């Protein structure tokens, strides 16, 4: 059931999965009250999985407070059960939340903490932690170190048969560059944008999006919103408007607050170019459908 929920989230966004995740957490909380010994350890591990999923779904819904709460709960349950892999993954998630707040030091420090849990990490998890550290390095303005870390992440990327529903473990969205240069390269494009290099971000986003698997529809919308920002940065306003419109469609269909927020940021960046017909049409459409 958990794998089905992960896949549903990938395809349709948080609103289709969040209720079910909380239902399962209610059941697990009830079972934990009366469980002891080995049975409790297994319940704790499963509970931590669901708590981490709840944290992600709340983050994607732009409820950062509850995302932090559930990440903390997942960390507690992982600690009690001795699940070092999940404990490492909650540190990764903390680092992602720090990135959202543009806290470079915490982003880097937590991502490095994940990598110190060497024995608990699969290759995909290592790749995910390394690219996450690169996000912090980009926030710090360290271009060279950022891209070296992304290159290193490719060396640990997941196998080609990655299912997209975490069956091969956390981080299986990190696929190798020689097969499909998607997730890690999308993060490289994000880093270029953070580093104020929109011209590099555009070409990197374009290449990565061409090969992004269909299962990551919501991630595609988020990346399109970021690509729109890159286009705006090089004053290619028509392309920016097109990508923003696509991102808004994904945000509306999936209920992804993160995607909507990025699309709105792109719209705001385009407001100064309202004399461009494509931008004007986009702004008019947004005014007509303000509630999405």
N, C-alpha and C positions, 0 to 999 in steps of 0.2 A: 504493500500500500504506500509506503514511504517513497519508493522509486516512482510509482505512478504519480504521486503528488509533485515530485521534482520535475518530472517530464511535463506535467500540466502547467507548472509555473514557467518553464522554458518556453512553452508554446503560447500560453494565454495570459501570463502575468499573475500578480499576487492575489487578485480578488477571487480567482477560481480555486485557490489552494488554501488561503488563510483560515477560512472557517473550519475546513477539515483538519488542518494541523492543530488548531486549538481544541477541537473535539478529541483528538487523540491524546493531546497533552492532559486534558481533564481525566481521561481514562487512566493514563499512566500515573498521574498524581495520586489518584485513588488507590491504585495498586501498590504504589511505593509506601503508603502509610502502614500497610500490614506485611510488607516483604522484609525478609532478613537473609543474611548469608549470601550464598552464590546466586540465588534467585534475584535478590536485590541488585547485585552487581550487574546482571544482564539487563534488568529493567532500567537501571541508571544509564547504561550505555545507550539504550534505545531512546530514553527520555532526552538525553543530551543531543541526540541527532535531531529530534523533533524541535527542541528548544532552539537549536542553531538555525533550523529551517524557519521557525517563527521569526527569529531575529532578522533574517534576510528578507522575508516577505514584508515585515514592517518597515525595513529600510527602503525597500522598493516602493512602498506606499507613502514614503516621506514622513513616517512616524519614527524619527530618530530616537526619541526617548525610550519608546518600547523596544526598539531594536537593541539599544544598549542594555536594557533590562534583561531581555531574553538571551543576549550574548553572555551576560554575567551568570545567568542561571545555567546555561549550557556549560560554562567553565566550571561552575561549582559541582555539577553532576559528574562531569568528566574527571575532575580531581578526586571525588569520592570513589568513583569506580576504578580509578587507575588507568583510565583510557588516555594514554599519552598522545595518541594521534588526534583525538578530538580536542584535547587540551591545546595542542599546537594549533589546530584549526581555529579555535576561538581566539587565539592571539592574532592569527591572520585576519580574522573578522574585525577585531579591535583596530588593527592597523588600517583596514579599509575605512572604518568609521572616522579615524583620525584624518585620512586623506580628504574625506568629505568636508572636514572642518579646516582644511589646508594647514594642518599641523605637521610640518615637515619632520621635526625631530621625533615625534611620537610615531609617525608613519614608518620612518626608517628603523627606529629602535625596536618596535614590536615585530616588524618583518624580520629583523636580524635575530630576535629571540626565537621566532619560529624555526629558523634555520639551525639553531643550536640544538634542537631536538632531533639530532641526526638519525638515531635508531628508529624513531617513530614515523619518519617521513617516507612516503613513496616518491618516485621521481616526479609525478605530476604535482604533488604538494610542494616539492622543492622548487619546481618551475613557477608555481603560483606565488610562493613567498618571495622569490627573486624578482619577479616582475613587480610585485607590490613594493619591494624596497626601491625599485627604479622609480615608482611614482613619487616616493618621498624625495629621492635625489633630484627629480625634476622640479619639485616644489622648492628645493634648496638652490636651484639654478646650476646644478652640477651636471652639465650636459654629457661630458665624457664618461663619467662614472655611471650615469643613468643608462646609457646605451651599451656599455660593457656588461652591466648587470642583465639587461634584456637579452643580449647575445648569450650569456651564460644560461639564462632561463631556457632558451631553445635547446640546449644540450640535455636538459632534464625533462623535456616536454613528454606528454603522454603518448602512449602507443596509438597507432592509426585507428585501431578498432574501438576507440573510445565511444561509449554508448550514448553519452550526453545526459545520462540520468544518474551519474555518480556511482554506477555499479562497479567501476574499477577503482573507486576511492575518491576522496576529495581532491579537487584540482584537475579532474579528468577533462575539463574544458580546455586545458593547455595542450594543444596538438602540435606536432612537430612542423617546423617551417618547410621541410622538404616535401611534406604531404599537403598540408593546407595552412598557409600563413595567415591564420585568422586571429584567435584571441590575443596571443602575445603581440602580434603586429598591430592589432587595434590599440593595445595598451601603449605600444611605441608611438603610434599616432597621437594618442592622448598626451604622451610626454612631450612630443614636438609642440603641441598646442600650449601646454603649460610653460614650455620654454620660450614661448613667443616666436615660434618658427612655423607659422601657418602654412607656408608654401610646402614645407616638408610634410606637414600633417596631411595635407590634401592628397598627395600621391600615395602616402602610406595607407590612409583610410580607404582609398579607392581600391587598391590591390587586395587589402584584407577583406573588404566587404564582398568582393566578387566570389570569394571562396568560403564565406561563412556558412556553415550548415543551416538548413531551414529550421532546425529545432530551436535555434537561438533567435527567434523572431523578435522578441523583446529587446535583446542585446543589439540586434540590427537597428532597431529604431533609435536606441540610445546613441549608437555610433553615428547614425545619420544626423542626429541633432548636433553632435560634436563636429562632424564634417561640415555642416552648415556654418558653424562658427569659424572653421578654418577658411571656408570660401569667403565669408564676410571679411576675414582678416586680409585677404588678398584682393578684395573689392570685386569679386566675381559674384555679384548680387543675385543674378538670375538662378545660378546653380544653388546658391545658398537658400533661396526661396523654395526651390524644388525639394531639396533635402529636408528642409524644415517641415514642409507640408507632409512628406512621407513619415517623418518622425511623429508628427501630431496624430496621424492616422493610427500608428502603432500604439501611442499613448492612450488614445481614446478606446481602441479595441481591447487593450490588455489591462487597463487600469494602472499602468506603471507610473507612479508619481515621479520617480527619478527621470524617466524619459520625458514626461510632460515638463518638468522643471527645466531640463536642458533645452527643450524646444522653445519654451518661453524666453529663456536667455538668448537664444538665437534670434527670436522675433524682436526682442529689445535691441539687439545689435543691428538689426536691419531697419529699424525705424527711421534712421537718418537717411536711408536710401529709398524713401517712399516715392521718389520720382521715377524709379525703375518700374515698368509695368508689372513684371512678375511679382515684385515686392508689394506693390500697391494691391494687386489681386489677393495676395496672401493676407495682408493686413485687413482688407475688407472682409475676407472669409472668416478671419478670427473674430472680428467684431460681430458678425452675424451669428456665430456659433460660440459665443463667449463661454458657455457652460460645457462645451465639448460633449 
